[in-house]
């Protein structure tokens, strides 16, 4: 271990503001965190770690997209090291990730979503993460509002509906179906259809209580009818503490993930031998 292989030196490098220097040292900071022998003292000094994560949040918020990507990757390395012990820092980093969901660069948006999903895999229960994400449905940036809808679709396709308290989320989606931005309106409607695919008729009953205009409500219900008649339902059924996850037959949002942000749970879900067999019954996949 070199004389500079310690968290004090790490913090000094993270806290520098010069963009060129950040770009130079970013990968070494990731390598440092990925090597426990070089970085045994990551969590020994909590005030120092608090300040380090505050500084890294500044990287994520950088107007330079390369610095933002490095910030996301460094925080991802910290999540890998700390796992559930990173939970207390979610209140600091999640708002920055929601902001980046609205970035003009697709790569930044994708890696932000991937890191949000990593938090669900390694740090906290799915709904705990979503409790922190909910304010983002009212974000001033339309891309962030749309990005959260896409993130919810990916969450449903990865975990199913059971880990989510959807009655807390559906009202936000209903509000977004009347958003000032047409792209957000369409994505919110598509997300409600995805919720319906996983939950079924309960969503139809809930929508009627949301105070939507008759025209908007009927348009959404028509979309429900289309997916029901197509046989593309993906209902999650309880089996004790387990549930089965069904995947959409057609196209679904594809998240391009750097290798460092891929979680084992999603990798396992893609193994053909682990997919449960399905049977068709009256248009629903049981």
N, C-alpha and C positions, 0 to 999 in steps of 0.2 A: 504494500500500500504506500503510495507516494505521500510526500509531506503535505500536498494540497488536497489529498483525498479525505475531506471531512466536510461536515455541513456548514461550518463557518465560511469556508472558502466557497462552497456551493451558493450560500446566501449572497455573498459578495458579488458573484458572477450573475446571479439572477436579478439583483437589484440595480444593475447598471442600466442606463437609459439609452445608450447609443445603439441604434438599430444595427449598424454594421457589426458591432461586437456581439450583440445578441445572436445574430445569424452565424457568427463564427463559433460561438461556444454552445449553441443549442444542442447539437447532437452529442457532444461530450457530456452535457448534463443528463441527457437521457441514458447514455451508457453508464454513467456514474450510479444512477438509481437502479439500473438493471443488474448491477454487480454488488450483491450484499457484502462481499469482502472489501470492496472499496468504500462502501457507505454503511457501516454498521451503526452509525449514530444518527440515522435519519430522524428517529422519534425521541431521542434522549432529552432534547430541550424543546418543550412545547411552545414557549413564547417565540423561539427562533423559527420553529416550523410554522407557527401562525403567520409570522411576517413573511416567510418564504412563499406561502400559498397566496397571501395578499399580493405579493409582487408578481407571481405567476398569473394571477387573474388579470393583472395589467398587460401581460404579454397577450393573453387571449383577446383582450379588448383593443389591441394595437390596430392602428389603421393600415399597417403593413401586413398584408395577408400571410407572408412567409413567417413573420414573427408570430402571428396568431396561430398558425398551424404548429409551429414549434411549441408554443405555450400549451396547446391542446395535447400534444404528444408527451410533454414533460409531466403534465397533470395525469395523463393516462398511466405513465410509469409509476407515479406516486400511488395511484389507485391499485395497481398491480402489487406494489409493496405492502400497502396498508390494508387493503380489502375493506372489511367492515369497520375498521378503525378510522377510515376516511369519512365516515358518516357525518361527523360533526362539522366538516368543512363544506358540506353540500350547500348550506345557506349562503356561503361565499361564492362558490363557483357556478352553481346552476344558473343564476341570472345572466352570467356572462355567456354561458352556452346558449341560452335562449336568444340573446342578442346575436350570436354568431349564426344561429339558424336563419337569420335574415340577411346574412352577408351576400354581397353581389357575386362572390366566387363560389361556384358549386362545390369545389373540394372542401372549402371551409364549412359549408353547410353540412356536407356529408359526414365529415369527421366530428363535428359537434354532435350530430345525432348518434353517431357510433359511440361517443364517449358517454352520452346520456344512457344509452343501452348498457354500456359497461357498468355504470353505477348500479343499474338494476340487477346485473348479474353478480357483482362482487361486493357491493357496499351496503345496499339497503333493499328492503322489499319493494316490489314494483310500485305499489300504490303510495308508499312513502316518497318515492322519487316523484311520482305524479303530483302529489300534494304541493311539492315545490315548483312544479312546472305550470300549474293551473293559471297563475297570474299572466303568463305569457300569451294566453288566448286573447288578452286585451292589449297586447303590445302595439306600440305606435307604428312599427314596421310591418307592412302587410306580409312580407316574406317570413317573418318570425311567426305570425299567426298561422300562415299556411304550413310552415315547417313543423309546428306542433301537431297539426292535424296529421301530417305524414308520419310523424314520430308515433302517434297513437295507432295508426294503421300497422306500422311495423311492430309495435308492442303487442297488438292483438294477434298478429300472425306468428309472433315468436312465443308468446306465453298463453294465448287464449284469453278469455274474458274473466276467468275466475279470480286472478289476483287483483283485478281492478274494481273499484267502487264506481261503477259507471253512472249511477244516478247523480254523482258529483260532477261528472264530466259532460254528460249529455246536454245540460242547459247551456254550457259554453258553446257547444257545437251548434245548437239551435240558434243562438244569437248570431253566430258567424254565417249562418245561411242567409242572413240579411245584411252581411257586411257591405261596406261601400266599394270594395274591390271584387270584381267578378271572379277572379281566379280563386280568391279565398272562399267566396260563396260556393263555387263548384267543388272545391276540395273538402269543405266542411260537409257538404251533402254526401260526397263519396265516402267520407269517414263515418257518417251516420249509417250509411248502407253497410259498411264493414262491421260496425257495431251490431247491426241487425243480423248479419250473417252469423255472428258468434253467439248472440243472445236469443234471437227469435222474437216472438210476438210481444214479449214484455216491453220492448222498445217502442213498438207501435202504440201501445197503451200509454206509455210515458210521454210520447210526443204530443198526444192529444191534449195533455195537461200543460203544455209549455206556452200556450198563448200565441202560437204561430198564426199568421193569416191563413184563411181557408185555401187560397191559391198555393201558397208555399207548402202548407201541410200536405195538400193533395199531391203535389209534385213529388215530395219525398216518399209518400206512401206508395205512389206508382212505381218508384224505383225499388221499393221493398218487394212489391209484387213481381217485378221483373226478375229479381235475383231468386226469389222463392220458386218461381216457375221454371227457372233455368236449371235448378238442381245444384246450385253452387253454394248452398248453405254450409256453414262450418261450425255447427253447434258444439260447444265443449260440455261433456257429460262428466258428472262427478263419479269417482270410484274410490270411496274412502277419502284419503288425503291426496289422491292423484287425479289428474284430469288428462283427457286426450286432446291433442292439438290437431286441428285440421287446417290444411293449407288451401288457399284459393286455387282453383284449377287454371284459371286464366292468368293474365299478367298481373303482377303485383309490384309495388315499389321495390326497386333493387338498390340496396345500399352498398356502395363501393367502400369497403373498409380496408384501411392499411392493416397489415398483418398484426401489428402490435395492439390493435383495438378489437380484434376478433375474440369473442368469448367462447369458452368451451361448450356452454349450453347450446348456443346456436350451431356450433360445429356438430355436436351430437345429433341435433334435430335433423341435420341434413343427411345422416347416414341412412341409406335405404332400408337396412335390416331393422332399424328401430322405428320405422313408421308403422303404426297399427293398421291392420286391415280394415277396410270400410265396406259397408253394405248400403245399398240404396233402398230407402223406404219412402215412397210417396214424395219424392223430390227433396227430402232432407237426408243429409249424410249423418248417420247415427254414430 
